[in-house]
Amino acid sequence: MDFYSLGENSPVYVVRKKPFAYEVGSLKSKGSTPIQTNPYLPHNNAQTIDVVVSVNGKDEKIPGIPIGKDVVDYGNSYYAASTEGTLQAVSSLMQMAKNGIEEQTYYNSVISEGEKVVEQLNPQYAENKRQAKIVKDLQDHVDRQDKKLDTILEKINELFSPSK
């Protein structure tokens, strides 16, 4: 079923991209988009419709849906007029996510190897990074020493405190 065939209050399935979410709304209204023709250009009779979908009490307008379309990628969402279209949209997002996971190793290597290249080509960057590491290591050391001292003070207080 396509958007043109839907009647008012028909379910419209919404798949949000980021963050991923699935929602069901209802068709609130639809209207034809007027075709502006130029007498000097060849006629293009591809008609479109605009729809308004109510999702969780909020109206969302999706303009310019070609007649015959059952899935529309608009903004941060896929809108589908059928469960088949919804499954198509979800499958598409899942495939994109799988491709992203497969690329993660590559991106991690670009970051780590890129850091090495920048350090080689920019000695000041390398020195700043080395100094930042020294400062962090010293801060970590101070934090560990503070914890040890706190433990020692607790033990001393336990030993010298009057028993109840």
Stockholm file with secondary structure:
# STOCKHOLM 1.0

chainA/1-164         MDFYSLGENSPVYVVRKKPFAYEVGSLKSKGSTPIQTNPYLPHNNAQTIDVVVSVNGKDEKIPGIPIGKDVVDYGNSYYAASTEGTLQAVSSLMQMAKNGIEEQTYYNSVISEGEKVVEQLNPQYAENKRQAKIVKDLQDHVDRQDKKLDTILEKINELFSPSK
#=GR chainA/1-164 SS CCGGGCCTTCEEEEEETTTTEEEEEEEEEEEECCCCCCTTSCCCCCCEEEEEEEETTEEEEEEEEETTCSEEEETTEEEESSHHHHHHHHHHHHHHHHHHHHHHHHHHHHHHHHHHHHHHHCHHHHHHHHHHHHHHHHHHHHHHHHHHHHHHHHHHHHHHSCCC
#=GC SS_cons         CCGGGCCTTCEEEEEETTTTEEEEEEEEEEEECCCCCCTTSCCCCCCEEEEEEEETTEEEEEEEEETTCSEEEETTEEEESSHHHHHHHHHHHHHHHHHHHHHHHHHHHHHHHHHHHHHHHCHHHHHHHHHHHHHHHHHHHHHHHHHHHHHHHHHHHHHHSCCC
//
